Amino acid sequence: MTIASERWTTTPLSGSFGVEFNGSRIDIERDGDWVLEQLESNLFLVFREQFLTHAEQVALARAIGEPTPAHPVVPGHPDHPEILELDGAKGGKNAQWHTDVTFSPTPPAASVLVADELPPSGGDTMWADLRGAFEGLSPVLRDALTQLEAVHRITPLAYWGVPHDTALSREDALELLENAKKVPPVVHPVVRVHPSTGRPALFVNPGFTSHIVGLSAIESDALLELLYAHSTQPEFVVRHRWQPGDVVLWDNRATMHYACDDYGDATRRMRRVTIRGFEPFGIDGTTSRIVDDPYLSVR
């Protein structure tokens, strides 16, 4: 049997994470274990010229894990409920650094993203390496962060764009806000351990992290801003320029991403499937939990 890696031309995308694969097609029935191994090792994968159908995208996700419903508060594709459609003309612009669905007690382990229609220019997506970012901090700060937890909550309009920028109708925005009220906040360790590799990574993001538990507002805001500025330095970021047929996968446990909103009114349509994750845990074994103390979650 041909080893999957022998079929591909591989190009590292940075010094710390990310690999691009060219020259073959993913064999969904046979390559699942190999793709998962590459994903957990490199965190971010690009496969060129795949042109996956909706069904093939879901099958690829299933080959490396268990697909989740499209989104906790946003309905999925009518024929493929695992697929979240992201249309820039319908509120699908995510121009904010975020890690997917960290407002859940069990955030997705990974995601599979396919581009259906791309603008003539712009519309790139950036990914940040939160594993490398943690390792790049000073030892004193690393040790301090492993003792901290942070509150994550759903923020629909922040996710889909602030009201004056979004393409959402007022009715859609109000529906998202009402649905968000049903999703309780969660607490995650600020540094989580990858369940497969054992390597630690930062686990905070501007999209869904509201504050660090036990710190004053000044302390929490300043520390989070420091971590975001540190994590999004060019040394930890890969910028992906989309091409037709691209399939991109990322490990959601050790990255965050940003969809660049620089294409005006041009069409940009994507579709995403997420892979079910498990309860995050920190270096000291602390696990994530739903917040049941309003005093802890209020900010």
C-alpha positions, 0 to 999 in steps of 0.5 A: 500500500502506498504511504500517503505522504509519498503522494504529496509535495509538501511545503512548510508554511512557517518556522513553527506550524502549517504545511501545504500539500500539492500534487494528489487527491485526499483518499477519504477512505484511507487517508484519515489517520494520516491527515489527523496525524499531520493536523495534530503535528502541524496544527494547520494544513492546506490541500490544494486542488481538491474541489470537495463536494458538500458530502465529501467535506463531511466525509473527510471530517468524519474520517478524522473525528466526529462532525458536530452540528454546524453551530450552537445557535446558527442553523446548518445547511439544509441537506448537510446539517454539519456544514456552516455556510459563511457568506460575506453578503449575509453576515458571514464576515469574521474579521476578528481573531477567534478560536471556534466555539470556545463558549462551549464546555467542549469546543471543537477539536478541529475544523475543515473549511472549503471555499465555494466562491472567492473574491477576485482579490482579498479575502485571505484568512490568517491563523495564529499558532497558540502553541508556539506563542505559549512556548515563546513567552518568558518562563515566569509568565508561562508559569503564572498563566498555567495557574489561571482560568478565563471566562468564555461567552458567546458574542454573536454580533462580535462573531458576525460583525458589529452592527454597522459593519454586518450584512445581518438584518436587524431581525437576524441580529435580534434572533442571534442575541435571543439564542445566545441568552440560552448559552451559559458562560464557561470557564477554561484554563488559560493554558490547555494541554493538547490531549494527543501531543501533550503540548501546552498552548494558550487558550484565550481569544478576543472573540469569546474570552471576556475576562480572567477569573480572579483578576481586576478589570485592569489586570485582566484586560491588560494581560489579555491584550498582552497575550493577543499582541504576543500571539499575533506577531508575524512570527506566529501567524500564517496568512493563507491566500485562497485558491479554487479547490482549497481545503484547509484544516486546523487544530482548534485546540492550539490556534485562532484565526481571522478572516480578512474583510478587505474585499468590499462587496465582492462575493466570498462564500465558504463552508465549514465543518467542525470536529467534536472536541472534549473537555479542555484541561490545564497543566495542573489537571484543571478542567473546563466547566459551565459557570453556575456562579453569576458573580464569577461570570459578570463583567 
